Amino acid sequence: MYMNKFAILLSGFLCLAGAVSGQSLEQTTEQRLKDFFTSYETSYARIGKCKLERFEVEHEKKVLRVYANPAFGYQPFTEENVSAIYRLLKQSLPGPVNYYTLQMYADGKLIEDLVPNAYRKKQDKTRLYGKLEAKGNPWVTNVSRPYEISRGLEGRHIALWQSHGKVYRNERNEWRWQRPRLFCTTEDLFTQSFVVPYLIPMLENAGAVVFTPRERDWQRHEVIVDNNTCTKGSHYLEVEDKKYRWQDTDKPGFAQKYQQYPDNYNPFTDGTARFIPTQDKPEKAFAEWIPDIPEKGRYAVYVSYQTLPESVSDAKYLVFHNGGVTEFKVNQQMGGGTWVYLGTFEFDKGRNDYGMVVLSNESSRKGVVCADAVRFGGGMGNIVRGGQVSGVPRYLEGARYWAQWAGMPYPVYSKSEGKNDYTDDINARSLTVNYLSGGSVYNPTEKGLKVPFEMTLGLHSDAGFHTDDELVGSLGIYTTDFNDGKLNSGVSRYASRDLTDMVLTGLQRDISSRFGVQWARRSMWNRNYSETRLPAVPSMILELLSHQNFADMKWGHNPDFKFTVGRSVYKSVLKFLSTMHGTDYVVQPLPVNHFAIREGKKKNTFTLNWNPVEDVMEPTAKPQGYIVYTRIGYGGFDNGVYVRKPEYTVKVEPGLVYSFKVTAVNRGGESFPSEILSAYKAKRSKGTLLIVNGFDATSGPAEVNSALLQGFDLKANPGIPDGQTPAYCGYQQGFNRDKAGLETGDGLGVSDDVLEGRLIAGNTRDYVFIHGKAIQRAGRYSFVSCSDETLESGSTDLTHYDMVDLICGADAKTFSASMREALAGYCRQGGRLLVSGSKWGANLQKDDFGKNVLKCTYGGRFSNLSSAPVKGAGTSFRIQGGANESIYAVPSMECVMPVEGAYSAFAYTNGNYGSGTVYRGEDYRTFVLGFPLECVENTDVRTYLMQTIVQTLLSKKRR
């Protein structure tokens, strides 16, 4: 008995000791885990403070499960850093737990499962499309594209939007921007300048069909041509033969009964649509839409139709425009009853037989084609809310109003039934895409128009600021806790995290590499946002940077930064969708450089040369060929010609100015175009002149950054946008650094609204044409052109030309030593040289280049903000000094003064500063202008000036 009691007592003591020992081990483990997370930092992203949420130990199975707080899951995971995290964690744990199998969880998953599929050896098939693939033709195909894309985004459908737009605020009874006016912009305007001119074209150049639920066309005019109603002067026509006749469909169609539309009114139910049986013979029966264009310019072309039981997938549309005819095939088995974007084209003013859209009944399939309204141009907002329209172009309005004009059902664009436009607009972006994609392979559970969209991305800017000039940077948002963690196709919603991670990783890599700055990567939030919760497909919000932080906006206003961001996001989308489908990819090339045109060896020919540009970040981005686009006179560019080598010879007709631009192509798509160069063969030519384009600069506005003041001074210098920009709302009023974070009154960055809705002009890279047209009118001289890079490389020999016209524009870059030597060598051999520009004067002081070669000295810069007249050569004119819509601003000009043997030719009347000199020596001649000749906007005055210059430089001296 005694022994039994002792054994029981001993056993109890041992159990108690074991419990105490186990408790002590778990306490130590917990403390070590807390210490690990408290001290955890990562250089990959700014994720905030990490903490231990809980842990579980299974001693029998020797497993330790660790659950981190959400912040730990905000970081990007790779197989390498996952291994490092496990290794460091093991080292911090007490024995014997450090020998256990570790399982660390964050964001609802093991951290090794949070590595994007694109970066993993063993992929998670639950978040891949795999064999899930849309069958049949894409929604829209450009048949005239002269190259084939096989490893890009061909056949992929992507939805993309540029954050917010102007909305009606019900509680205030007024139209308002959704974000404040800061640093000369508002988010509603700012994101347009990334998405429309960069990201959308890059995705389309890779072969994707891109849809945006906000208007993409910046054209203020809109022309509707329809079988029911037409804009005044426009015309709809049907041609049919004996067997094939046009008839009304049994579905309603579009008709524009009103100029302004009330809420819950659908213009796609007010008219009729027409259909005709197909045949395999060309142009036997067709419909024509001939618009009366109010103003020459670029207009987006949208078609519409109804999807019928017998609709074909290859409806043939022809767009006749200033550059020729572009053919599209539209899959009318999807997307009926809404606007379908074809492309943007140049049209002349008025009603012309070379400006129209034609739908043929030719098809390789037996069935019908359907015709409804065609729309030219983006137009002005026409949805009435609170008794008034927005008063801004449609591209500045929120998605809610575009969706109504595009025939979406009322619940798609107004879940609140008209009570809250703000939330309706946020929801409408996703719900529009879901309605369009409903019934497709990627959204089979919803009813809709069967367009197979595969992903969505909303590009925003964010709030937040630092007072120490530190970057806020990029944030990504996605949602997994919805619909049982699955997308409508059954794919895991963690595919959205993969997309988010890849976009943020790409941005940090590409921006840091391009600009030599460590771009700030913020967190990846897994949160309940409408734009990432509602879409039926993988989706993300990209908060690119902070519009409230000066350090971010210095980059945000930089056009080169916008291009880099666009290319980075495009590449990440390409790699993401290639991973989702298990296909190879090729990145589209960078734009070519060293472009030049010279006279060909054969009569009436020109030879074009250029160089490809290597992308050191993307080994696949190598050109396999090139597209040469041609424009004649003031027309538009044609569909292009494919060439394999970086050289092209073209036969021309004397008396016409030809312009060219070149792109590089490969199996992944097409690059952005080169600068535009021009050439002209005069009838009975007296000689050949060379125009050198030295103006390829773009820039953001003038910066103010001192101990007390900070911001952007658009009045001092609005910068040089790339082409044009809608980004500016007005001029900054609040510069006090102490008022950072305030969004009204005198808060830092607060700006006015005087530039809203205006497209501020920048560098079109088409000024050779302007100079060339003036030369054409000035006399019987031919001309060719080249980029300044070819002068620096020595590939262009100036001595072949009777005169050289060097365009410096507003480019502040310095002439290289090789450039100065080329110009000096040309002058030493009796050359005739014209130099013009507003920021190149500092070059005059290098090696006494001005004094010894150009025969002038640098007198400094003077303000042109008042746009006072410039006088000389018997005329006067003004150069625009401020932001405007017609030509890039010249806020200051160069003062140039003649040396002995030269004389002044032009003067700025405000201060009588010299702005032009002439040297007519026995050895050579120069004509130097301290202003850009292309900025003389009056064509007659510009022609007269060029004529004067040509005569001065080329006429013989009287004896």
Buried (B, 14 or more C-beta within 10 A) or exposed (E): EEEEEEEEEEEEEEEEEEEEEEEEBBEBBBEBBEEBBEEBEBEBBBBBEBBBBEBEBEEEEEEBBBBBBBBBBBBBBBEEBBEEBBEEBBEEBBEEBBEBEBBBBBBBBBBBBBBBBBBBEEBBEBBBBEEBEBEEBBBBBBEBBBBEBEBBBBBBBBBBBBBBBBBBBBEEEEBBBBBBBBBBBBBBBBBBBBBBBBBBBBBBBBBBBBBBBBBBBBBBBBBBBBBBBBBEEBEBEBBBEEEBEBEEBEBBBBBBEEEEBEBEBBBBEBBBBBBBBBBEEEEBBBBBBBBBBBEEBBBBBBBBBBBBEBBBBBBBBBBBBBBBEBBBBBBBBBBBBBBBBBBBBBBBEEBBEEBBBBBBBBBEBEBBBBBBBBBBBBBBBBBBBBEEBBEBBBBBBBBBBBBBBBBBBBEBBBBEEBEBBBBBBBBBBBBBBBBBBBBBBBBBEBEBBBBBBBBBBBBBBBBBBBEEEEBBBBBBBBBBEEBEEBBBBEBBBBBBBBBBBBBBBBBBBBBBBBBEEEBBBBBBBBBEBBBBBBBBBBBBBBBBBBBBBBBBBBBBBBBBBBBBBBBBBBBBBBBBBBBBBEEEBBBBBBBBBBBBBBBBEEEEEBBBBBBBBEBEBBEBBBBBBBBBBBBBEEBBBBBBEBBEEBEBEBEBEEEEBBBBBBBBBBBBBBBBBBBBBBBBBBEEBEBBBBBBBBBBBBBBBBBBBEEEEBBBBBBBBBBBBBBBBBBBBBBBBBBBBEBBBBBEEEBBBBBEEEBBBBBBBBBBBBBBBBBBBBBBBBBEBBBBBBBBBBBBBEBBBBEEBBBBBBBBBBBBBEBBEEBBBBBBBBBEEEBBBBBBBBBBBBBBEEBEBBBEBBBBBBBEBBBBBEBBBBBBBEBBBBBBBBBBEEBBBBBBBBBBBBBEEBEBBBBBEBEEBBBBBBBBEEEBBBBBBBBBBBBBBEEEBBBBBBBBBBEBBBEEEEE
